[in-house]
Amino acid sequence: MKAYILLAAMAFHSTLISQAVEPGKSQSLTSPDQVPQGLEKSDWQSIREAYQANQLRSAKKAGLATQKGYSNANIAGAGDGFGASVAISGDTVIVGAPKEDSNATGVNGDQMDNSAGDSGAAYVFVRSAGAWSQQAYLKASNTGAFDEFGFSVAISGDTVVVGAIGDSSNTPGGIFGNSSGAAYVFVRSEGAWSQQAYLKARNTGASDLFGTSVAISGDTVVVGASGEESYATGVNGNEADNGAYHSGAVYVFTRTDGFWSQQAYLKASNTGEYDEFGKSVAISGDTVVVGAVGEASNAAGVNGRQKNNSAIYSGAAYVFVRNAGVWSQQAYLKASNTGAFDFFGRSVAISGDTLVVGAMYEESSATGVNGNQADNSASSSGATYVFTRSGGAWSQQAYLKASNTGAFDQFGFSVAISGDTVVVGAAKDPSIEIGSTSGNGSGAAYVFERSAGAWSQQAYLKASNPGGSDQFKIRVKSKSKLGEVIGAGIVPITGNGIFTQGSTVTLKAKPKKAASFSAGLRIKNASARKRNSSSPT
């Protein structure tokens, strides 16, 4: 959480760490409840309340999108990574904290004994009458140090899946496996959560990182293992030949009468070392999309030539479909402007016949939709690509860039889609507010909407308390017609003052409005926001 300067009658929001400043001297406050010297507690409280009320009035007067919630774990510790992964379904949010340290197991255990470093945890929050509260604190049934439980999370209705890339068992019996990874399924009944399943790959191996990514749709769970090593290709190939280091794999599990079983083992059609197939996964019904950031072909577009590996870490995405329980690869997707080290496939999302792929290190200086892809003068600015399916055939529909493209913004670090709305996270967008670049990588999110097949940017989102290196990462679901965008995660990768545990915010956007207010969520139409011409790129 970033330290803010408090001058005269200004006060900070209760979730910020601030400083009260008098002429010629300063004093540090370690809590919003600490009263600055020279002020009575009642006066300090009045200042804070007046400032917050003024923020709310300004937002309502402007008709602006407002931040609906700010969530943090009940007992958050420095370096927990709270918010590293976020997912939402209806009125329930699941938040991962893969660096949390308690040695508790199961649901709602003792959080105070931090003797299992980086074991990880996940937190469930629910919304009732517009207010959010923590419902559950989830830990693995076999908590272990460095398991990083919460590295990935997903939710569908009353079922949650949590990835733990550091889990070290080769089988449920607990044989040491050195980061083979695992996934855990929890279910909710009448508000109470319990673990339903412990998932492992059928070909568990050391350093497979099973749980790198997870996705769920109804009774189907998808788990990525970006470090898996087999040379197999396609569906249900030979799992035993571990000659392709970090080629990656994806596993599909299905539930019948409360019991889970592995249904499919997915590999790329052009498996190669270091491809990291499974770095990202998404599912919609009977369609799965898989990102492979290390894939190296120089192909462009859909179903191109896969054999020329001259564009290392350009990345690819693969589409698989299920028919009568049988999976097959439907498409091989590349960017329309494939480039080495673009990391196409860092993030993927799908809704029906539309999928989105993020390429966080793409380098063009284009802005907006379908701009010039050829000018690679904005290093690591990032891009996002929209593909649509018609009659089983996929084609690229749009090439999305930020309205304020800047070097190192990492636009496309995360993506989400629901219907005709796409949300893209730019983990290192530097702005504190419109036109500012003083946030030092605080991050941002961009909302795009489709109308009659054409995409346009509708909103630009910031947290109400953006801080340097907060890295505003998006794991969201959005409702196009209502303009609701919820479930954004903030992860301070490099830390920020004494608080590095991270946080999540819940945002409700009215993207047609073009207004902003101080120290809160800023939303502008794409045409209204431009990067300061004097700002570094």
N, C-alpha and C positions, 0 to 999 in steps of 0.2 A: 504494500500500500504506500503510495507516494506521500511524502511530506509536503504539506501545503503551508503557505504563509498566510497568517491571519492578521489583517490590518483593520484598525479602528473598530467599527461595529460589525464587521464581517465575521462570520463563524463558519465552522466546517460541518458537513454532514456527519452524523454519528458513526459512520463506518470508515471515516478517514483518520489518518494520523496527521496531526497539524502542529503548527507552532504559533504561539501568541507572541506578538512583537510589540515592544514599546520603544519609543525613540531612544536610540543609543544602546539598546540591549535586547537580548532575546532569551526565551526560555523554551525548552523542549517538553512536549507533552507526549507521554507514552500511551495514553488512552483518551478517547473523547470525553470520558467522565472526569478526567483530572481538571481541576479548576486552576486557571492561570493566576499567578500571584497578582494581587491588586484588585481582584474581582471577587465578589461574593458568589457563592454557589448558585443562589437564586438568579443573580444577574447573568451569570454565565449560561444557565439553562435557558433563560429568556432570550438571550442573543441567539443561541443555537436554534431554538424553536422558531424565532422570527425569521431567521435566514432560510430554514427549511420550508416554512410556510410561503415565503416569498418565491422560492424556487417552484413550488407547486402551483401558485397563482400564475406565475409567468408561463408555465407549461400549459395550463388550462386556457389561459387567455390566447395563447398562440395556436391552440388546437393541435399542439405538438404531441407526437408519440412520447409516452412517458415510461420510465423504467418501473416495472410492476413489482420487482422484488430483488433483493440482494441476499444471496444465501451463502452461508459459511457453515462449516461443521460445528456442532455444539462444542467440541473440544478440538480446536485446530492448532496444530503445531507448526513451528517454523520448518519449511522444507517439505511439508507433506505432499505438495503438488495437488492440493484440492482443486478440482476443475480441469485436470489433465484430460479427462474424458467426460462427456456429458451426453445424455440421451433423454428423450421425452416421449410420453404417450399419454394423451389426454391431460389429466390434472396431476400426473406423476412425473417427477424428474429423478433421474439417477445420476449421481456424480461420483467419479472415480478420484481417489487420492492414492496413487501407487507408491508414494514414499512415506505413507503413514507408518508408524512404528510399533503399535501395540501388539501384544502377543495374544490378544483375545481370539476366540474362534466362534463361528456361527453368527447368530443374530443378537444384537444389543448386548454384547459382552462388555467386560471391563476395559475401558479405553485408557486407563491411567498408567498401566505398566508398559513403558516404551522400551522393552527389552528385545524386540524383534525388528531390528532396523530395516526399513524399506519393505516390510511385509505387505503393506498396502491395505486399503479399505475402500468401501463404497458406501455412499449415503443416499437414502431415499427421502425425497421431499414431496409433500402433497399439498395441493391447493384446495382450500375450502372457503367459499364466500369471498374470494379474491385475495385471501391471506395464505402465505406459505408457512409450513412447519415441517420439521424433520420427523419422519415416521419410523425410520429404521437405520441402524448402523450395521453394515454387513461385513463380515470377515470370512475368509476361507475356513473350511472345516479342518484343514491341515496347515494352519498358519505357519509360515517359516520366514526367516530373515531373507531379504532380497527377492522375495517372490513377486513383488510388484503387482499384487492383486489390485485391480482397478485400472490397469494400464489401458484397457478398453472396456466399454460398457454398451449395452443395448437393451431396449425394453419394448415389449409388445403387450399391451393390456396389463394383466396381472403376472407376467413372467419377465424376469430380468436375467440377463446373462452377463457375466463379468470375466474378463480375461486376466490371466496372471502369467506373464511371460517367463518369470523366474522360477515357477514351480519346478521342483527337481525330482519328481517321482517318475519312474519308467512305467509303473503300473499303479493302480489304486492301492497296491500293497505297500508302496512307499520306497521302492528301490531308488537309490540316488541316481539322478539323471542329468544334473548340471544344466539347468535352464531349458528343459524340454518344453515346459509350459503346460498350462491347463486352462480350462474354462469351467465356470460354476454357474449352475442354473438355480435361481430362487423363484419361488412362487408366493403369491399373496392370497390369503383366504380370510375374509372378514377383517381386513386391516392388519393381519399378522403375517409376517414373512418367515419362510423356512427354506432351507436348501433342498432342492429336489434332485439334483444330479451333479456329478463331478465328471467332466468330459476330458478325455485324452485322445490323442491320435492313435489310430490302430498301429502305426509304425513309429511310435514314440522314439525320439532320439535326442541326444544331448545337443543343446544350442539350437533346437528347432524353433524356439520362440512361438510355440503354439499359444494363441491368444493375443498375437500382435493386433489383430482386428477381430471384431465380432459383429454379427448382425442377426436379427430375428424377425420373422414374420409368422405370426400364429404358432403353429407347431413345428416350424423349421428354424433351426439355428445354423448359422454359417460361421466358421472359425478360420482365420488366416494364420499360417505358420510361416513367416517370411524367411526363416532360417532353415527350413526343411531342405534335404539334400538329394533327393532321388532324381534320376535322369528320365523318369517316366514322362510321357506326354499324354494329353487328353484326359479321359475319364476312367478311373479305376485301373490305372496301369500298374506296372511293377513297382512296388514301394520299397523294395529291398536294396536296389543299387544306389548307394549313397555316393555317387561320383560327381554330383553337380552342386558344389558348395553354395549354400544360400540361394538356391534356385527358387525355393518356396513352394508351398502347397496350400490348398484350401480344403476344408472338410465340411461336409453337410451332414447334420444330424436331424432326425425327425422324432417326434413324440407320439406315442400311441398309448392311450389309457394311463398316462402319467409316467411311462417308461421311455427313455431315450436310447436310440441306436444310430450308428453311423450309416448313412445312406449312400454317400458318394465321396470319392477322393478325387479332387480336381487338380490338374496340372495344366500349364500353358501348352499350346500346340507347338511352341518353339522353345521348350525348356532350355535355359542356359544358366551357367554359374553367375551368381550375384544379381540375378534378375529380381529377387525379392518379390516374387509372385505371392500375393496375399497380404501385401503391405496395407491394403485397404480392401474392404468388402462391403457390399450392400445387397439387399434382397427386396424384391417386390413380387409377391405371389410366387410364381414358378420361374422367375428370372433372377439370376445372380450376376453381378458385375464384380470383377476382381481387378485391382490395380497392381502393376508390377513396375516399380519406379526404376529398377536397374536394367530393364530390357533395353537392348542396344540396336535394334534394326533402324535403318534410315528410311523405312517406309513412311508414307503419309496417308491419312484418310482411313478408309475401312477395307479390311481384308487385303492389305497390300503385301508386298514381298517381305518375308520374315527373315531371310537368310543373311542379308548383308548387315553385319554387326559393326558398322562404322560410326554409329551415333550412340556412344556409350552413355548410359543413364538418361537416354531420351525418354524412356518409359513407354508403357502400353497399358491398355485395358482390355479385358476379355469378357465376353458375354456368354453365359451358359443358360440353357433353358431345360426345364423338366417336362417330360411328357409321360404320363402313366408311371411315374416313379423313376423314370430313366433320364439321366442328364446327358446333354451333349453341348459342345461349343457351337454357338451361333454366329459369333463375330469376333474379329480381332481389330481393335481400334487404336489408331495413332492420331496424333495431332495433325492438323492441316499444314503446320509449319514445323515439323519435327526438327529438334535441335539437341545436340549432346548436352547432357546435364540439366535438361528441363524438368526432370522428375514428373513427367506426365503419368498420372495414376497415383500421385501422393494421396489424393482423396477421391472418393467416388460416391455417387448417390443415384438412386433410381426411383421413379414413380411411374408405374404403368409402362407406357411406351416412350418415355423420355428419361435419358440418363445424363449425368453431369460428371465431368472429369476435371480435376484440378491439376495444374502443372505449376508448382510453386516457384520454380526457378526459371521459367520462361522469360525471355529478355526483351521483347519488343516494347517500344515506347508508345504504342497505340493507346488510345483511351476509348471507353465506351464499347459499342457493339460493332463487330465486323470491321474493325479498323485495319490499318496497314500492319501486316505481320512481319514485314521484311526488315524493319529498322531495329536491329538488336542493340540499341544503345542504352537500355535501361536494365542493367544486370539484375537478375533475380527479382524483377518486378512481379512476375507471375501472371498466369492467365487461366481461364476456365473455358471448357468446351462443352457445348450442348449437342447431344445426338438424339435423333428420333427414329422410331421403328415404324415401318409400314409394310404389311404383308410379310413380316419376318426379315426384312432387309433394313439395315441401319444406314443412316447418313448424317453428316454433321450439319446441324441447323444454325449454330451460332458460335461465334468466337467472342468471349466476354473479357473485357479489361476494366480495371477501375476507372472511375471518372477523373481520378487524380493520380494516375500511374506514376510511380516513383521507384527508383532502384532500391532493391532489397526489401520491398514491402511484402513479398511472399503472398501475393493475391492468389488464392487457390489452395492455400494450406489446408483449408477445410471447406466442404461444400455440403449443401442440403437442398432437397427439392420436395415440394408437395404441389401436385397439379401444375398450375401455370406460374408458380413462384419458385425462384431459385435464390438461395442465400449463399454468399461466398465470403469466407473469412480471409483477411489479410493480416497475418500474425504480427507483422512488424510495421504496419502503417504508422508513421511517426506523429500524427497530429494529436493535439489535445482538443482542438476545436476546428471548425471550418477555416481553412486557410493557414492553419498553424502547423509547424513541423517540430514542435518542442517536446513532444511526448516520448521521443527516444524509443520507438518500437512498442508503443502501447497497444497497437493493433486496432482493427476496425472490421466492420461487416458491411456488405453491400447487398441490397435487395434488387433483384431483377424480376420483371413480370413479362409474360408473353400475351400478346393480343393479336389474333388473326395470324399467328405464326411468326410475328415480329417481336423481338425482345428489346426492352428498354430498362435502364436503371431507374428505380423508383425511390430508393432511400439509401442513406448512408448512416450507419449506426456506430455509436461509441458508448462505452460504459460511462456511468455518471461519475466515476472516480478513476479516469484513466491515469495510469502511472507508467513511468519509464520501464521498459522491458516487461510489461504485464502480458503482452502477447494475447490479444483478444481472439480466442479461437472459437470457431462456431461448430456446435453440434446441435442443429435446430430442426424443428418442424415448423412449417409455415402454412398459413391459410390464406390463399390468394384473395378471396373475395373480402375477407374481414381485415386483411392486412396485419394479421397477428404473427409475430415472430418471437419464438420463445426458446429458452434453453441455451444461452450463450455462455461459454466458459472463459474465464480469465486465468491464465497460468503464468505467474511471474518466474520465467525460466532462470533469469539471472538474479532473482531476488529483488527486493525493493525495501530498503530500510531494514528494520528488524523483523518485519512480517513477510514471509515468503511462502505461506501456505496456500495462497491463491483463493479464488472465490468464483462464484457463478452469479450471473444476473439473469433475470427474466424480463424480457422486453415485450411490450405490446405497442406495435407501430401502426401509425396512420400514414402510410407512405406517400399519400398525395399532398400532404402539407409541406410547405417550405418555410420552416421556422426553426429557431434554435433558442436555447436558454442557457444561462451560465451554469457551469459545473454539473450539467446533466447530459442526457442523451441528445445528440445532435443529429438531425435529419434534414437533408436537403435533397431537392430534385437533382438529378444528375447534371442538368444544364446549369444549375446554380452554383455548383461547387467546383472551384479550380484551385490547384496547388499554387501557393505563393511563388511567383516567378523567381524570387531571390533565394528560394529554399534549395538546399543541396539535394541532389538525386543520386 
